[in-house]
């Protein structure tokens, strides 16, 4: 099922031309006029945008105790390789 909504037409001949164009493009299908007979209503005035709600953090801020500050101090120092990489021999020239 395909439904198309078009703009408002000025008069009946414009509607008939629009329906003919739709049927030509989409094949011959049932076209139903769902518009109201009543006149158009005035456009609603825009409402003011409410102020956004302040975001509350999901959890309390947890501070690290002073005795844990040095718990990972060794991870900040440069690391050396425990063993020579296996591929390093392939890069060296034979003696």
C-alpha distances in whole Angstrom, upper triangle without the diagonal:
4,7,10,13,16,20,22,24,27,27,26,26,25,21,22,22,19,17,19,18,14,14,17,15,12,13,13,10,11,12,13,16,16,19,23,26,28,29,28,30,32,31,32,35,35,36,39,38,40,42,41,42,45,44,46,47,46,49,53,54,57,60,61,65,68,69,66,66,68,66,64,66,67,63,64,67,66,66,68,67,69,69,69,65,65,64,67,69,67,67,71,73,76,79
4,7,10,13,17,19,21,24,25,23,24,22,19,19,19,16,14,16,15,11,12,15,13,9,11,12,10,10,10,12,15,15,17,21,24,26,27,26,28,30,28,30,33,32,34,37,36,38,40,39,41,44,43,45,46,45,49,52,54,56,59,61,64,67,69,65,65,67,65,63,66,67,63,63,66,66,65,67,67,68,69,68,65,65,64,66,69,67,67,71,73,75,79
4,7,10,14,16,17,21,22,20,21,19,16,17,18,14,13,15,15,11,12,15,13,11,13,13,11,10,9,10,12,11,14,17,20,23,24,22,24,26,25,26,29,29,31,34,33,35,38,37,39,42,42,44,45,45,48,52,53,56,59,61,64,67,69,65,65,67,66,64,66,67,64,64,67,66,66,69,68,70,70,70,67,67,66,68,71,69,69,72,75,77,81
4,6,10,13,14,18,19,18,19,16,14,15,15,11,11,13,12,9,11,14,12,10,13,14,12,11,9,10,11,11,13,16,19,21,22,20,22,24,23,25,28,27,30,32,32,35,37,37,39,42,42,44,46,45,49,52,54,56,59,61,65,67,69,66,66,68,66,64,67,68,64,64,67,67,67,69,68,70,71,71,67,68,66,68,71,69,69,73,75,77,81
4,7,9,12,15,17,16,18,15,12,15,15,11,11,15,13,11,14,16,15,14,16,17,15,14,11,11,10,10,10,14,17,18,18,17,19,20,19,21,24,24,27,30,29,32,35,35,37,40,40,43,45,45,48,51,53,56,59,61,64,67,69,66,65,68,66,65,67,68,64,64,67,67,67,70,69,71,72,72,69,69,68,70,73,71,70,74,76,79,82
4,7,8,12,14,14,15,12,10,13,12,9,10,13,12,10,13,15,14,14,17,17,16,15,12,12,11,11,11,14,16,18,17,16,18,20,19,21,24,24,27,30,30,33,36,36,39,42,42,45,47,47,51,54,55,58,60,63,66,69,71,68,67,70,68,67,69,70,66,66,69,69,69,71,71,73,74,74,70,71,69,71,74,72,72,75,77,80,84
4,6,10,12,13,14,11,10,13,13,10,12,15,14,13,16,18,17,18,20,20,19,18,15,14,12,12,11,14,15,16,15,13,16,17,16,19,22,22,25,28,29,32,35,35,38,41,42,45,47,47,51,54,55,58,61,63,67,69,71,68,68,70,69,67,69,71,67,67,70,69,70,72,72,75,75,75,72,73,71,73,76,74,73,77,79,82,85
4,7,9,11,12,10,9,12,13,10,12,16,15,15,18,20,19,20,22,22,20,19,15,14,11,12,9,11,12,13,12,11,14,15,15,18,21,23,26,29,30,33,36,37,40,43,44,47,49,50,53,56,57,61,63,66,69,72,74,71,70,73,72,70,72,74,70,70,73,73,73,76,76,78,79,79,76,76,75,77,79,77,77,80,83,85,89
4,6,8,9,6,6,10,10,9,11,14,14,14,17,18,19,20,21,21,20,19,15,15,12,13,11,13,13,15,13,13,16,18,18,22,25,26,29,32,34,37,40,41,44,47,48,51,53,53,57,60,61,64,67,69,73,75,77,75,74,76,76,74,75,77,73,73,76,76,76,79,78,81,82,81,78,79,77,79,82,79,79,82,85,87,91
4,7,8,6,8,11,11,11,14,16,16,17,20,21,22,23,24,24,23,22,18,18,15,16,13,15,14,15,13,13,17,18,19,23,25,27,30,34,35,38,41,43,46,49,50,53,55,56,60,62,63,67,69,72,75,78,80,77,76,79,78,76,78,80,76,75,78,78,79,82,81,84,85,84,81,82,80,82,85,82,82,85,87,90,94
4,6,5,6,9,10,11,13,15,16,17,19,20,22,23,24,22,22,20,17,16,13,16,13,14,13,15,14,15,18,20,22,25,28,30,33,37,38,41,45,46,48,52,53,56,58,59,62,65,66,70,72,75,78,81,83,80,79,82,81,79,81,83,79,78,81,81,82,84,84,86,87,87,84,84,82,84,87,85,84,88,90,93,96
4,5,5,6,9,10,10,12,14,15,16,18,20,21,21,19,19,18,14,14,12,14,13,14,13,16,16,17,21,23,24,28,31,33,36,39,40,43,47,48,50,54,54,58,60,60,64,66,68,71,74,76,80,82,84,81,81,83,82,80,82,84,80,80,83,82,83,85,85,87,88,87,84,85,83,85,88,85,85,88,90,93,97
4,5,5,6,9,10,11,12,14,15,16,18,20,20,19,19,18,15,16,14,17,16,18,17,19,19,20,24,26,27,30,33,35,38,41,42,46,49,49,52,55,56,59,61,61,65,68,69,72,75,77,81,84,86,83,82,84,83,81,83,84,81,80,83,83,83,85,85,87,88,87,84,84,82,84,87,84,84,88,89,92,96
4,5,5,6,9,10,11,12,14,15,17,18,19,18,19,18,15,15,13,16,15,17,17,19,18,18,22,24,24,28,30,32,35,38,39,43,46,46,49,52,53,56,58,58,62,65,66,69,72,74,78,80,82,79,78,81,80,78,80,81,77,77,79,79,80,82,81,84,84,84,80,81,79,81,84,81,80,84,86,89,92
4,5,5,6,9,10,11,12,14,15,16,17,16,16,15,11,12,10,13,12,14,14,17,17,17,21,23,24,27,30,31,34,37,38,41,44,45,48,51,51,55,56,56,60,63,64,67,70,73,76,79,81,78,77,79,78,76,78,79,76,76,78,78,79,81,80,83,83,83,79,80,78,80,83,80,80,84,86,88,92
4,5,5,6,9,10,11,12,14,15,15,14,14,13,11,12,11,15,14,17,17,20,20,21,24,27,27,31,34,35,38,41,42,45,48,48,51,54,54,58,59,59,63,66,67,70,73,75,79,81,83,80,80,82,81,79,81,82,78,78,81,80,80,83,82,84,85,84,81,81,79,81,84,81,81,85,87,89,93
4,5,5,6,9,10,10,12,14,15,14,15,15,13,14,14,17,17,20,20,23,22,22,26,28,28,31,34,35,38,41,42,45,48,48,51,54,54,57,59,59,63,66,67,70,72,74,78,81,82,79,79,81,80,78,79,80,77,76,79,78,79,81,80,83,83,82,79,79,77,79,82,79,79,82,84,87,90
4,5,5,6,9,10,11,12,13,13,14,14,11,12,12,15,15,18,19,21,21,20,24,26,25,29,31,32,35,38,39,42,45,45,47,50,51,54,55,55,59,62,63,66,69,71,74,77,79,76,75,77,76,74,76,77,73,73,76,75,75,77,77,79,80,79,75,76,74,76,79,76,76,79,81,84,87
4,5,5,6,9,10,10,11,10,10,10,7,10,10,13,14,17,18,21,22,22,25,27,27,30,33,34,37,40,40,43,46,46,48,51,51,55,56,56,59,63,64,67,69,71,75,78,79,76,76,78,77,75,77,77,74,74,77,76,76,78,77,80,80,79,76,76,74,77,79,77,76,80,82,85,88
4,5,5,6,9,10,10,9,11,12,10,13,14,17,18,21,22,25,25,25,28,31,30,33,36,37,40,43,43,46,49,49,52,54,54,57,59,59,62,65,66,69,72,74,77,80,82,78,78,80,79,76,78,79,75,75,78,77,77,79,79,81,81,80,77,77,75,77,79,77,77,80,82,85,88
4,5,5,6,9,10,10,12,13,12,15,15,18,19,22,23,26,26,25,28,30,30,33,35,36,39,41,41,45,47,47,50,52,52,55,57,56,60,63,64,67,69,71,75,77,79,76,75,77,76,74,76,76,72,72,75,74,74,76,75,78,78,77,73,74,71,74,76,74,73,77,79,81,85
4,5,5,6,8,8,9,11,9,12,13,16,17,21,22,25,25,24,27,29,29,31,34,34,37,40,40,43,45,45,47,50,50,53,54,54,57,60,61,64,67,69,72,75,76,73,73,75,73,71,73,74,70,70,73,72,72,74,73,75,76,75,71,72,70,72,74,72,72,75,77,80,83
4,5,5,5,5,7,9,8,12,14,17,19,22,24,27,27,27,30,32,32,34,37,38,40,43,43,46,48,48,50,53,53,56,57,56,60,63,64,67,69,71,75,77,79,76,75,77,76,73,76,76,72,72,75,74,74,76,75,77,77,77,73,73,71,74,76,73,73,77,79,81,85
4,6,6,7,10,12,12,16,18,20,22,25,27,30,30,30,33,35,34,37,39,39,42,45,45,48,50,50,52,55,54,57,58,58,61,65,65,68,71,72,76,78,80,77,76,78,76,74,76,76,73,73,75,74,74,76,75,77,77,76,72,72,70,73,75,72,72,76,78,80,84
4,6,9,11,13,13,16,18,20,22,26,27,30,30,29,32,34,33,35,38,38,40,43,42,45,47,47,49,52,51,54,55,55,58,61,62,65,67,69,72,75,76,73,72,74,73,70,72,73,69,69,71,70,70,72,71,73,73,72,69,69,67,69,71,69,69,72,74,76,80
4,7,8,11,11,15,17,19,21,25,27,29,30,29,32,34,33,35,38,37,40,42,42,44,47,46,48,51,50,53,54,53,56,60,61,63,66,67,71,74,75,72,71,73,71,69,71,72,68,68,71,70,70,71,70,72,72,72,68,68,66,69,71,68,68,72,74,76,80
4,6,10,11,15,17,20,22,26,28,31,32,31,34,36,35,38,40,40,43,46,45,48,50,49,51,54,53,56,57,56,59,63,64,66,69,71,74,77,78,75,74,76,75,72,74,75,71,71,74,73,73,74,73,75,75,74,71,70,69,71,73,71,71,75,76,79,82
4,7,9,13,15,18,21,24,26,29,30,30,33,35,35,37,40,41,43,46,46,48,51,50,52,55,55,57,58,57,61,64,66,68,71,73,76,79,80,77,77,79,77,75,77,78,74,74,77,76,76,77,76,78,78,78,74,74,72,75,77,74,74,78,80,82,86
4,6,10,13,15,18,22,23,27,28,28,31,33,33,35,38,39,41,44,43,46,49,48,50,53,52,55,56,55,58,62,63,66,69,71,74,77,78,75,75,77,75,73,75,76,72,73,75,75,75,76,75,77,77,77,73,73,71,74,77,74,74,78,80,82,86
4,6,10,12,15,18,20,24,25,26,28,31,31,33,36,37,39,42,42,44,47,47,49,52,51,54,55,54,58,61,63,66,69,71,74,77,78,75,75,77,75,74,76,77,73,74,76,76,76,78,77,79,79,79,75,75,74,76,79,76,77,80,82,85,88
4,7,9,12,15,17,20,22,22,25,28,27,30,33,34,36,39,39,42,45,45,47,50,50,52,54,53,57,60,62,64,67,70,73,76,77,74,74,76,75,73,75,76,73,73,76,75,75,77,77,78,79,79,75,75,74,76,79,77,77,80,83,85,88
4,6,9,12,14,17,19,19,22,25,25,27,31,32,34,37,38,40,43,43,45,48,48,51,53,52,56,59,61,64,67,69,72,75,77,74,74,76,75,73,75,76,73,73,76,76,76,78,78,79,80,80,77,77,75,78,81,78,78,82,84,87,90
4,6,9,10,14,15,16,19,22,22,25,28,29,32,35,36,38,42,42,44,47,48,50,52,52,56,59,61,63,66,69,72,75,77,74,74,76,75,73,76,77,73,73,76,76,77,79,79,80,81,81,78,78,77,79,82,80,80,83,86,88,92
4,7,9,12,14,14,16,20,20,22,25,27,29,32,33,35,38,39,41,44,45,47,49,49,53,56,58,60,64,66,69,72,74,71,71,74,72,71,73,75,71,71,75,75,75,77,77,79,80,80,77,77,76,78,81,79,79,83,85,88,91
4,7,9,10,10,13,16,17,19,23,24,27,30,31,34,37,38,40,43,44,47,49,49,53,56,58,61,64,66,70,72,74,72,71,74,73,72,74,75,72,72,75,75,76,78,78,80,81,81,78,78,77,79,82,80,80,84,86,89,92
4,5,8,9,11,15,16,18,22,24,26,30,31,33,37,38,40,44,45,47,50,50,54,56,58,61,65,67,71,73,76,73,73,75,74,73,75,77,74,73,77,77,78,80,80,82,83,83,80,81,80,82,85,83,83,87,89,92,95
4,7,9,12,15,17,20,23,26,28,32,34,36,40,41,43,47,48,51,53,53,57,60,62,65,68,71,74,77,79,76,76,79,78,77,79,80,77,77,80,80,81,84,84,86,87,87,84,85,83,86,88,87,86,90,92,95,98
4,7,9,12,15,17,21,23,25,29,31,34,37,39,41,45,46,49,51,52,55,58,60,63,66,69,72,75,78,75,75,78,77,76,78,80,76,76,79,80,81,83,83,86,87,87,84,85,84,86,89,87,87,90,93,95,99
4,6,10,12,15,18,21,24,28,30,32,36,38,40,44,45,48,51,51,55,58,59,63,66,69,72,74,77,74,74,77,76,75,77,79,76,75,78,79,80,83,83,85,86,86,83,85,83,85,88,86,86,89,92,95,98
4,7,9,12,15,18,21,24,26,29,33,34,37,40,42,45,48,48,52,54,56,59,62,65,68,71,74,71,71,73,73,72,73,75,72,72,75,75,76,79,79,82,83,83,80,81,80,82,85,83,82,86,88,91,95
4,6,9,12,15,17,21,23,26,30,31,34,38,39,42,45,46,50,52,54,57,60,63,66,69,71,69,68,71,71,70,72,74,71,70,73,74,75,78,78,81,82,82,79,81,79,81,84,83,82,86,88,91,94
4,6,9,12,15,18,21,24,27,29,32,35,37,41,43,44,48,50,52,55,58,61,64,67,69,67,67,70,69,68,70,72,69,68,72,72,74,76,77,79,81,81,78,80,78,80,83,82,81,85,87,90,93
4,6,9,12,16,18,21,24,26,29,32,34,37,40,41,45,47,49,52,55,58,61,63,66,64,63,66,66,64,66,68,65,64,68,68,70,73,73,76,77,77,75,76,75,76,80,78,77,81,84,87,90
4,6,9,12,15,17,21,23,26,29,31,34,37,38,42,44,46,49,52,55,58,61,63,61,60,64,63,62,64,66,63,62,66,67,68,71,72,74,76,76,74,75,74,76,79,78,77,80,83,86,89
4,6,10,12,15,19,21,24,27,29,33,36,37,41,42,44,48,50,53,56,59,61,59,59,62,62,61,62,65,62,61,64,65,67,70,71,73,75,75,73,75,73,75,78,77,76,79,82,85,88
4,7,9,12,15,17,21,24,26,29,32,34,37,39,40,44,46,50,53,55,58,56,55,58,58,57,59,61,58,57,61,61,63,66,67,69,71,71,69,71,70,71,75,74,72,76,79,82,85
4,6,9,12,15,18,21,23,26,30,31,34,36,38,41,44,47,50,53,55,53,53,56,56,55,57,59,56,56,59,60,62,65,66,68,70,71,69,70,69,71,74,73,72,76,79,82,84
4,6,9,12,15,18,21,24,27,29,32,34,35,39,41,44,47,50,53,51,50,53,53,53,54,57,54,53,57,58,59,63,64,66,68,69,67,69,68,69,73,72,71,74,77,80,83
4,7,9,12,15,17,21,24,26,29,30,32,35,38,41,44,46,49,47,47,50,50,49,51,53,50,49,53,54,56,59,60,62,65,65,63,65,64,66,69,68,67,70,74,77,79
4,6,9,12,15,18,21,23,26,28,29,33,35,39,41,44,47,45,44,48,48,47,49,51,49,48,52,53,55,58,59,62,64,65,63,65,64,65,69,69,67,71,74,77,79
4,6,9,12,15,18,21,24,25,26,30,32,35,38,41,44,42,41,45,45,44,46,48,46,45,49,50,52,56,57,59,61,62,60,63,62,63,67,67,65,68,72,75,77
4,6,9,12,15,17,20,22,23,27,29,32,35,38,41,39,38,41,41,41,43,45,43,42,46,47,49,52,53,55,58,59,57,59,59,60,64,63,62,65,68,71,74
4,6,9,12,14,17,19,20,24,27,30,33,35,38,37,36,40,39,39,41,44,41,41,44,46,48,51,53,54,57,58,56,59,59,60,63,63,62,65,69,71,74
4,6,10,12,15,16,17,21,23,27,29,32,35,33,33,36,36,36,38,41,38,38,41,43,45,49,50,52,55,56,54,57,57,58,61,61,60,63,66,69,72
4,6,9,12,13,15,18,21,24,27,30,32,30,30,33,33,33,35,38,35,35,39,40,42,45,47,49,51,52,51,53,53,54,58,58,57,60,63,66,68
4,6,9,10,12,15,18,21,24,27,30,28,28,31,31,31,33,36,34,34,37,40,41,45,46,47,50,52,50,53,53,54,58,58,57,60,64,66,68
4,6,7,9,12,15,18,21,24,26,24,24,28,27,27,30,32,30,30,34,36,37,41,42,44,47,48,47,50,50,51,54,55,54,57,60,63,65
4,7,9,12,16,18,21,24,26,24,25,28,27,27,30,32,30,30,34,36,37,41,42,43,46,48,46,49,49,50,54,54,54,56,60,62,65
4,7,9,12,15,18,21,23,21,22,25,24,24,27,30,28,28,32,34,35,39,40,41,44,46,45,48,48,49,53,53,53,56,59,62,64
4,6,9,13,15,18,20,19,20,23,23,23,26,29,27,27,31,34,35,39,40,41,44,46,46,48,49,50,53,54,54,56,60,62,64
4,6,10,13,15,18,16,16,20,20,21,23,26,24,24,28,31,32,36,38,39,42,44,43,46,47,47,51,52,51,53,57,60,61
4,7,9,12,14,13,14,17,17,18,20,23,22,22,26,29,30,34,35,36,40,42,41,44,45,46,49,50,50,52,56,58,60
4,6,9,12,10,10,14,14,16,17,21,20,20,23,27,28,32,34,35,38,41,40,44,45,45,48,50,49,51,54,57,58
4,6,8,7,7,11,11,12,14,17,17,17,21,24,25,29,31,32,35,38,38,41,42,42,46,47,46,48,52,54,55
4,6,6,7,10,11,13,15,18,18,19,22,25,26,30,32,33,36,39,39,43,44,44,47,49,48,50,54,56,57
4,5,6,8,10,13,13,17,18,18,20,24,25,29,31,32,36,38,39,42,44,43,47,49,48,49,53,55,56
4,6,7,8,11,12,15,17,17,19,23,24,27,30,30,34,36,37,41,42,42,45,47,47,48,51,53,54
4,5,5,8,10,13,14,14,17,21,22,25,27,27,31,34,34,38,39,39,42,44,44,45,49,51,52
4,6,7,8,11,12,12,15,18,20,23,26,27,30,33,33,37,38,38,41,43,42,43,47,49,50
4,5,5,8,10,10,12,16,17,20,23,24,27,30,31,34,36,35,38,41,40,41,45,46,47
4,6,8,9,11,13,16,17,20,22,22,26,29,30,33,34,34,37,40,39,40,44,46,47
4,5,6,7,10,13,14,17,19,20,23,26,26,30,31,31,34,36,36,37,41,43,44
4,5,6,7,11,12,16,18,19,23,25,26,30,31,31,34,36,35,36,40,42,42
4,5,6,9,9,12,15,16,19,22,23,26,28,27,30,33,32,33,36,38,39
4,6,8,8,12,14,15,19,21,21,25,26,26,29,31,30,31,35,37,38
4,7,9,12,15,17,20,22,23,26,27,26,30,32,30,32,35,38,39
4,6,10,13,15,18,20,21,25,25,24,28,30,28,29,33,35,36
4,7,10,13,15,17,17,21,22,21,24,26,25,26,29,31,32
4,7,9,12,13,14,18,19,18,21,24,23,24,27,29,30
4,6,9,10,12,15,17,15,18,21,20,21,24,26,27
4,6,7,8,12,14,13,15,18,18,18,22,24,25
4,7,9,12,15,14,16,19,19,20,23,24,25
4,6,9,12,11,13,16,16,17,20,21,22
4,6,9,7,9,12,13,13,16,17,18
4,6,6,8,10,11,12,16,17,19
4,6,7,8,10,12,15,15,18
4,5,6,7,9,13,14,17
4,5,5,7,11,12,15
4,5,5,8,9,11
4,6,8,9,12
4,7,9,12
4,6,9
4,6
4
